[in-house]
Amino acid sequence: MDITTLQKIVVDALEDIKGKQIEVIDTHKLTPLFERMVIATGDSNRQVKALAHNVQVKVKEAGGEVISAEGEDTGEWVLVDLGDMIVHVMQPSTRAYYNLEELWQTTPGQPRKPAAVPGE
């Protein structure tokens, strides 16, 4: 499956379950391990788990491969490895704390605005 098709499937799967702040980062020039990283926010443990599960189901239905998923037991941060794409689904406080967008920025010296944490 080509990366553009996989990206559309993943983003659609996240939007189906009302994932928030969905961001796609092109990493093909930054690492040989994967071409894209998708980061999304879920409001609760249950929603984070549901978002990650829906991504896995939709990718498998489309004939793609899910290599692994980690963090499903707690639901704070679930990582879904799709080979050429890594999907991070996090609760707002976890996303703000780790700020993966800044770590994977493509333009050094241009800090990104961290993800907003509700109530702060």
N, C-alpha and C positions, 0 to 999 in steps of 0.2 A: 504494500500500500504506500502510495507517495505521501510525502510529509504534508502537503497542502490538504489532501483529503483527510488524513488523520487529524490535523489541526481543526478542521471544520467539525468532525465528529465529536472531538473532545469538547470544544467550545459549546456546541449545541447540547451535548449531554449535561454540561454544567448549567447552562441557561435553563434547561428543562426543570431542574430542581431549584431554581432561583438562586444560583451561585452569584456572589457579589464580587465586584472589583476584579473581574477576570482580566488577566494580563498575559500576553504571549510575548516571550523574549526569544529572539533569534540568537542561538548560541553556536551556530556552526563555525564561526570564526574564532570562538573563544575556547572550545574544547572539542576533541575528536569523539567524545563519549556519546553525545546526543546533539540533535540539530535544533530542537526547540524545548523551551521550558514554559509550562503554563502554571500560573499561580491564581488561585481563587480563594474566596473567603466564604465560610459558612457560619451562621449565627450561633450554632449549638453543636454539641458532640454528635447528636443525632443527624443534623443536617450535613455536617462534615462527612460522616460515614455514608450517608445517602448519596452525596455528590460523588464521592470516590467510587462507590458501588455502581452508580449509573454510568460513569465513565467506562468502567470495566465491561459492563453489560453491552453498551453500545459499540465499543471497539470490537468485542468478540462477535456480535451480531453482524458487523460489517466485514468480518473475515480477518480482522487484525489479531495480533498476539499481545496478551498481557503477560509480561515477564514476571512481575511480582508486585505486591502491595504491602506496605508496612505502616503500622500505626493505627490499624483499624480497631484494635482493642480499646484504645482510649478515646479516639476521635478528636484529639487536640490538633493533630497534624497528621494527615495521611498522605503518603507518597505512593504514586502509582507509576511504575516503570513500564513504558511501552516501547522500549528499545530506542528508537530515534527521538522519542519525546518523553520527558519527565513531567508528571503532573503533581503539583503540591496543592493540597486543599487544607486550609488552616482556619482556626478560629481567629477573630480579629486581634486579640492580645498577642497570640503567638506570631501572627504575621507581622505585627508592628515591631515586636521584639527582635525577630531574626532578620527582617527587612531584606529578603532575598533579592528584591529588585535592585537595591543599591549594590549588593555583592556582585551581581551579574550585569551591572551597567556596561554599556558598550562604549561610552565616551568618558574616559577617566577625567576626574575633576568636575564633573557635572552631577552633583548629588541629586538624587531623586527625592521627591517629597514622600516620606514614609506613609504607609497605609494608615488611614484614620482609625482610631479606636473609639467606638461609640461610648459616650459618657465622659470623655476626657476633653 
